[in-house]
Amino acid sequence: MFVMRTVDDLWNHIAYVRGYAPDLFPKEDFLTDDQQMTLDRAFEQLHQGVSIAYPEASLEEKRQELRAILDRSYVAYRRGEDIAAGHLLNEFESLIFKQ
């Protein structure tokens, strides 16, 4: 199963999610069914990435802003609004790597 450890992992995961969300994540033969990537799991990991990119306590406001964008993207995917969700994921990507 994928484990996010670095900002590079986050960068790669954003591209992965953008390419396969909401429901085209590839089935990995080395993972059990309960370990396969899903939209829920993908966004949980993106949320973890926010803390990896901005671990400092002083950046809580930045983390909240980024998580709010992720939440809106997730909801849009759930509603079938894939284009809007993708735009929000792009916005997240452009902001995550800027101070």
Residue pairs with C-beta under 8 A, 6 or more apart in sequence:
1 31
1 35
2 13
2 37
2 45
3 9
4 10
4 13
4 45
4 48
4 49
4 52
5 52
6 52
7 49
7 52
7 53
7 97
9 49
9 52
10 46
10 49
10 52
10 53
10 96
11 97
13 42
13 45
13 46
13 49
14 46
14 49
14 89
14 92
14 93
14 96
16 42
17 42
17 43
17 46
17 89
18 86
18 89
18 90
18 93
20 26
20 37
20 42
21 39
21 42
21 77
21 82
21 85
21 86
21 89
22 39
22 77
22 78
22 82
22 85
23 39
25 36
25 37
25 38
25 39
25 42
26 37
27 36
28 35
28 36
28 37
39 74
39 77
39 78
43 70
43 73
43 74
46 70
46 92
47 67
47 70
49 96
50 63
50 66
50 67
50 70
50 96
51 63
53 96
53 97
54 62
54 63
54 66
62 99
65 95
66 92
66 95
66 96
69 88
69 91
69 92
69 95
70 88
70 92
72 88
73 85
73 86
73 88
73 89
73 92
74 85
76 82
76 84
76 85
76 88
77 85
